[in-house]
Amino acid sequence: MGNFQWTLHEGKFLTTKEIRKLRKVLTERKEIAEGKRNRVAVRDWFVIDLALSTGLRVQEIADLKCGDISVNDNLCYLFVNNGKGHKKRVVRFNGAFKNHFLNYLEWKQRIGEGISPEDPLIVSSNTQSHLTKMALQKTFYRSAKRAGIRGHSIHHLRHTYASHLYKASGFNLRLVQKQLGHGSIKTTEVYTDVFIEDMEKALERLYA
């Protein structure tokens, strides 16, 4: 069991085209929903954006409180209090998600949801408590269906984030490991084989 090594292939993460399509559909629904006080559409948009922008595990998303995200000055990060193996970590994110988070926080306040540090970040419309892991999975399936994307689960958004971050960082495996909270670099190494075409191009440019 200790020698088990799972493999990553293109069916386990979204392409750039699929990401853009998913975000476009959700953003359009969210903009319409804000004026109609449609909580589900706005929440769906934020959940998917959060997953794509941070690579958090599903349970880590479910556990987030409003105070776990900091956007002070130029330092933007969120704090995972109880990651896998009860580990804590800091996850950085970009300016686009910072703006989306602030927009979401304003919306929460406008509709009467709490935004104090201990309040749930993503709230169930029925219970007014943290949205469950199962509800988050349903959020993804609902969103993916609207965008015409099939064959994926919400966990694939974590793979999507890691794979594209690996490429965007210039193939910096340590950076990806830190963001994902992997205890061992061996776990992160599954992302090294997903961009074979880029590797081939790099080898052709070698000493050119």
N, C-alpha and C positions, 0 to 999 in steps of 0.2 A: 504493500500500500504506500509505503514511503517513497517508492521509486516511480509512482504514477506521475506522468507529465501530460497534461492536456494540451491540445494543439488549437491554434487560432487560425481560422480561414475567413475568407471574404464574406461568407454567409453569416458571420457572427458580429459584423459591424456595418453601419450604414455608410454608403458612399457620400461624397460631397453633394451630389445631385439630390439624393434622398434627404439629406439633412436640410438643404435649402427648401425643398418641397414641403417637408414637415413643418419647418418654421414659418413658411409663408402661409400655409393653411391655418395654423394656430394663431398667428399674429392677426390675420384678417378677422377670424372669429372673435378674438379677444377685443379688438377695436370696436366691433359692433356690440359685443356683450357689455362693455363698460358702461355704455349709456342706458342699457336695459337692466342693469344690476344682475346680470347672469353670472353667478358665482362660479359655476362649473367651467365655463369656457375660459374665464380669466385664470382660474386655478390650473386648468389643463396646460395652458400656455406657459405658466410659470414653472410647473413641475418639469416639463420637457426641457425648457430652457436651462433650468437649474442642473438637471442631469447631464445635458450636453456641455455645460460650462464648467462643471466641476468633477465629473466622473465619480460621484459618490455612489456607494452601494445603496440599494433600495431601502434597507432598514435605516441607514444613516440619514437619508432624506426624510424618512418618516419621523425620526427623532428630533429633527432640527427645531430649535426655538428661535424667536426673533432676535434674541441677544447673541446668538451664535455667529451672526454675520456682521463684520465690521467694514465700514467704508470711510474710515477717517483719512482725510487728506488723500495722498496718493497710494496708501497702503490698503489694498482690498483683499480680504481673506475671510474664510469661514473656519470655525473651530468644530471639529468632530470630537465630541466628548466620549463616545462609546463605540469605537470602531471594532473591527474584527479582532477577537482576542482581548477585548476590553481596552484597546489601545486608543490613545488620544493623538490627534495630529492637526496641523494647520494646513489648509488648502487655499492656495492663491487663485484669484480669478481676474478676468480682464475688465476693462472699462465699460464694454458693452453690457456685460452682466450687472455691473455696478448700477448702471442707469435703469436696467430692467428691475432690479431689486428695489430701488428707491421708488419706482413707479408702482410696483406691487405693494409696497408698504403703505404708500399714500392711498391706494385703492382699499386696502384692508381697513385703514382708519376711517375712510369715507363710508364704508358699508357697516361700520360698527364692530369690526373684529379687533381684538386686543393686539397691541403691538409692543407691549412691555417686554423686557428681556426674557422673562420666563414664559411668555405666551407662545403657544404652538405657531410655527411659521406657516405650515400648511394645515388648514383646518377642515374637518369633516362638516359638511352642511347639516348633517343629522345630529351628531353628538357634540359639536363645538369643541372637540378635542383633536389630538393629532390624527391626521389621515393614516389609515393602516397600510401595511405593506401590500395587502391584497388590493386595496382601493387604488394604490399607486400603479399596480400592475394593470388594473382595468383602465386607468387613465391613459396608459401608453397604448393599449390595444385599441381603445376608442379613437385616440389621436392618429395612430398609424393607419387605421382603416379609412379615416377621412382623407388622408394624404395618399391613399392607394398603395401603402407599403405593407408587404406581407412577409411572414417567415421570421419575424423578429420578436424579441421580448424586451421588457424595460431594462434588463441586465445588459442587453446588447448596447445600450447607450453608454455604459461604462467602458465596454470594449471600443466603442466608437471614439469616445473621448481619448482613451489611451493611445489608440492607433494613430489618430490624427495629430495628437500632441507629440508623439514620438517623431513623426515626420516634420511637424512645424518647428520642433526644437533642434533640428539638425541631427536627429537620431541620438538624442541625449537620454540614454536609458536611466541614468541615476535621477534625472529630473522627473521622469515619468514614475519611477519607483516611489519617490517622495510624495508626489501628488496623490497617487493611488493608495499609499499606506501599506505597501507590500513589505513584509518583514525580511524577505530574501530577494536579491536581485534575480535569482533563478526564476521566480514566479513572473517577474516582469519581462524576462527574455522571450516569452511567447510572442511578444509584439515585434520581435526583430525580423520575422520572416514574412510579414504581411505586405511589405512594399518591395517585392522582388524587382519590379520594373525600375524603381528608383535606384536600387542597388546596382543593377546592370548599367544604368546611365552613369552612375558615379564611377564605376570601374572603367567605362569607356573614356571618361574624362581624365582618368589618372595619368599624370605626367604629360597631359596634352599641352 
